[in-house]
Amino acid sequence: MELSALKGNEKIKEQLSQQERGRGLSHAYIISGPVGSGRHVLARLLAGGMLCTSKGEKPCGQCGPCLKVDKGIHPDLSVVTGPGEGKPITVDQIRALRSDAHIRPNEGERKVYLLEGADRMNPSAQNAMLKLLEEGPRYAAFLLLADNGGGLLETVRSRCEELVLSPAEHSGPVLPEEGAALVRELADALEGAGELELFQTAMALDSKRGREELSALLDALKKELGARAVRTEDRRRLLRAADLVDELRGAAKLNVNAGQLAGWLCAGMFSKDQTR
């Protein structure tokens, strides 16, 4: 498998590559680990690998299904979150998921379900999930994301393969707390703020920052936007923001001042062509 986007965790990458080359990927994985370990990155790669149509290494990142997975618009990939901010997935949601799972895939050979905060589901929801793991159709695959796999019932864990991730050692410049706070503020502004508020927040990308620190900040911002895109139903604005940040990363290598960077973000997010 092509898993280079996941940093570190070489044993897990080798394990999954051997599976994909041999018997094929499992129908159910528990993906656990601390914040920053790459849970969402691995979930996206596994979903891509299951839906990719390339004859070579998967996910290829170039076929139609891979591009749709990357943009969060593949009809056979569903992200399940709780009914409200901070709320766990409910038993009714799992029952609805069970009904949906028995409808054949729209485009591919598999349907993939990514469940956020699976370890926070109550026993009723987990038991409903257990029934789906035991009796679900062969084409359905489930990726259970968890802070701690031990929060899931042993019966559920026994029917999944567990992938416990460790944070990769940071090879680039480490963001100070002030930088991490700015990443969150920028992500908030890109997700829901108006043009003026976004401009004012982006102006904090001041010219006093060195190129390495600015690149690290923009890398962290793209990861934050990607994580948020997985958790929300309306991903279009966040995906557009992530594309703009990619452009900014290139511009950051040049002599571009904070005003130009802020203007670039605002123009990309609020131009008429983008907001239609």
C-alpha positions in Angstrom: 0.0 0.0 0.0 1.0 3.6 -0.5 1.1 4.8 3.1 3.9 7.4 3.0 1.5 10.2 4.0 1.4 8.5 7.5 4.5 9.6 9.4 6.3 6.9 11.4 4.4 3.8 12.5 6.5 1.6 10.1 5.4 -1.7 11.6 1.7 -0.8 11.0 2.4 0.3 7.4 4.3 -2.9 6.7 1.5 -5.0 8.3 -1.2 -3.3 6.1 0.9 -3.6 3.0 1.3 -7.3 3.5 -2.4 -7.7 4.1 -3.3 -5.8 1.0 -0.9 -7.8 -1.1 -2.2 -11.1 0.5 -5.7 -11.8 1.7 -6.8 -8.2 1.3 -7.7 -5.5 3.8 -10.0 -6.4 6.8 -13.6 -5.4 7.0 -13.1 -3.7 10.3 -10.3 -1.7 12.0 -10.0 0.1 15.3 -7.6 3.0 14.7 -6.5 4.5 18.0 -3.7 6.7 19.3 -3.2 10.2 20.8 -3.8 13.5 19.0 -1.2 13.9 16.3 -0.6 10.2 15.7 -2.3 10.2 12.3 -5.6 8.5 13.0 -7.5 10.5 10.3 -4.6 10.3 7.9 -4.6 6.5 8.2 -8.4 6.3 8.0 -8.4 8.3 4.7 -5.6 6.1 3.3 -7.4 2.9 4.2 -10.7 4.2 2.7 -8.7 5.2 -0.4 -7.1 1.8 -0.6 -10.5 0.0 -0.4 -12.1 2.2 -3.1 -9.1 2.7 -5.4 -9.5 1.2 -8.9 -5.8 1.2 -9.8 -4.2 -2.0 -10.8 -1.0 -1.0 -9.0 -0.2 0.1 -5.5 -3.2 1.5 -3.6 -4.4 4.1 -2.9 -2.9 5.5 -6.2 -4.1 9.1 -5.4 -4.9 9.6 -9.1 -7.9 7.6 -10.1 -11.4 9.0 -9.9 -12.3 7.2 -6.6 -9.1 8.3 -4.9 -9.7 11.9 -5.9 -13.2 11.8 -4.5 -12.0 10.3 -1.3 -9.4 13.0 -1.0 -12.1 15.7 -1.5 -14.6 14.0 0.8 -17.2 13.5 -1.9 -17.1 9.7 -2.6 -20.6 8.4 -2.4 -19.4 5.1 -0.9 -17.5 6.7 2.0 -19.6 7.9 5.0 -18.3 9.7 8.0 -20.4 9.1 11.1 -20.2 11.6 14.0 -22.4 12.3 17.1 -25.6 14.3 16.7 -24.0 17.4 18.2 -20.7 19.0 19.2 -18.9 16.7 21.6 -21.8 14.1 21.7 -21.1 10.4 21.0 -22.6 8.4 18.2 -26.0 7.0 19.3 -27.7 3.7 19.0 -30.2 5.1 16.5 -27.4 6.3 14.3 -25.9 2.8 14.3 -29.3 1.3 13.4 -29.6 3.8 10.5 -26.0 2.9 9.5 -27.0 -0.8 9.6 -29.9 -0.2 7.2 -27.7 1.8 4.9 -25.0 -0.8 4.9 -27.4 -3.3 3.3 -27.9 -1.0 0.3 -25.3 -1.9 -2.3 -22.4 0.5 -3.2 -23.1 3.4 -5.5 -19.9 3.2 -7.6 -17.3 0.8 -6.2 -17.1 -2.7 -4.9 -17.2 -1.6 -1.2 -18.9 0.8 1.1 -16.7 2.3 3.9 -17.9 3.8 7.1 -15.6 6.0 9.3 -16.9 6.3 12.9 -15.6 9.2 15.0 -15.1 8.7 18.7 -16.1 5.1 18.6 -14.8 4.5 22.1 -17.3 7.0 23.5 -20.4 5.1 22.3 -22.5 3.7 25.1 -23.0 0.0 25.5 -26.3 0.0 23.5 -24.7 1.6 20.5 -21.7 -0.7 20.7 -23.9 -3.8 20.9 -25.7 -2.5 17.8 -22.4 -2.1 16.1 -21.4 -5.6 17.2 -24.3 -7.0 15.4 -23.4 -5.1 12.2 -19.8 -6.3 12.4 -21.1 -9.9 12.8 -23.9 -9.8 10.2 -23.1 -6.9 7.9 -22.6 -7.5 4.1 -19.2 -8.6 2.9 -18.7 -5.4 0.9 -19.1 -3.1 4.0 -16.0 -1.9 5.8 -15.8 -0.1 9.1 -13.1 2.2 10.5 -13.6 2.9 14.2 -11.5 5.9 15.3 -10.8 6.0 19.1 -8.6 7.9 21.5 -8.3 4.6 23.4 -9.3 1.3 21.9 -9.8 0.0 25.5 -13.0 2.1 25.7 -14.7 -0.4 23.3 -16.4 -3.5 24.5 -14.2 -6.6 24.2 -16.8 -8.3 22.0 -16.4 -5.4 19.5 -12.6 -5.4 19.7 -12.5 -9.1 19.1 -14.2 -8.6 15.7 -11.9 -5.8 14.5 -8.2 -5.5 13.9 -6.6 -2.9 16.1 -4.1 -0.4 14.8 -2.5 1.5 17.7 -0.6 4.5 16.4 2.3 6.4 18.0 3.1 10.0 17.2 6.0 10.3 14.7 9.1 12.1 15.9 8.9 15.6 14.7 11.6 16.2 12.1 10.9 19.9 11.3 10.7 23.0 13.4 8.4 22.6 16.4 5.6 25.2 16.7 5.6 27.1 20.0 2.4 27.3 21.9 1.7 30.7 20.4 2.0 29.2 16.9 -0.3 26.3 17.8 -2.9 28.9 19.1 -2.6 30.8 15.9 -3.3 27.7 13.9 -6.5 27.1 15.8 -7.5 30.8 15.3 -6.8 30.7 11.6 -8.7 27.4 11.2 -11.7 28.9 13.1 -11.6 31.9 10.8 -11.3 29.9 7.7 -14.1 27.6 8.8 -16.7 30.2 9.7 -15.5 33.9 9.9 -16.3 36.8 7.6 -13.8 38.4 5.3 -12.7 41.1 7.7 -12.2 38.8 10.6 -10.2 36.4 8.4 -8.0 39.2 7.2 -7.3 40.5 10.7 -6.5 36.9 11.9 -4.3 36.2 8.9 -2.3 39.4 9.5 -0.8 37.6 12.4 1.4 35.8 9.8 3.8 38.7 10.2 7.1 39.2 8.5 9.0 38.5 11.7 8.5 34.8 11.3 11.3 32.9 9.6 10.5 30.8 6.6 10.9 27.5 8.5 8.5 28.6 11.2 6.0 29.9 8.6 6.2 26.7 6.7 5.6 24.6 9.9 2.7 26.8 10.8 1.1 26.4 7.4 1.7 22.6 7.5 0.0 22.4 10.9 -2.9 24.6 9.5 -3.5 22.2 6.6 -3.6 19.2 8.9 -6.0 21.0 11.2 -8.3 21.8 8.3 -8.1 18.2 7.1 -9.1 16.9 10.5 -12.0 19.3 10.7 -13.2 18.4 7.2 -13.5 14.7 8.2 -15.8 15.7 11.1 -18.2 18.0 9.3 -21.0 17.3 6.8 -20.3 20.5 4.7 -16.7 20.1 3.7 -16.6 22.4 0.7 -15.4 25.5 2.5 -12.7 23.6 4.5 -11.4 21.8 1.5 -11.2 25.1 -0.4 -9.3 26.6 2.5 -6.9 23.6 2.5 -6.2 24.1 -1.2 -5.4 27.8 -0.5 -3.1 26.9 2.3 -1.2 24.6 -0.1 -0.7 27.6 -2.4 0.4 29.7 0.5 3.0 27.1 1.4 4.6 27.8 -2.0 4.4 31.5 -1.6 5.9 31.4 1.9 9.2 30.3 0.3 9.3 33.7 -1.5 9.5 37.2 -0.1 5.8 37.7 0.5 4.6 39.9 3.4 1.8 39.3 5.8 -0.6 41.7 4.0 -0.2 39.8 0.7 -0.7 36.4 2.4 -3.9 37.7 4.2 -5.2 39.2 1.0 -4.5 35.9 -0.8 -6.6 34.0 1.7 -9.5 36.4 1.6 -9.6 36.6 -2.2 -9.6 32.8 -2.4 -12.3 32.3 0.2 -14.6 35.2 -0.7 -14.3 35.8 -4.4 -17.7 35.6 -6.2 -16.6 32.6 -8.2 -15.8 30.7 -5.0 -18.8 31.6 -3.0 -21.5 30.7 -5.5 
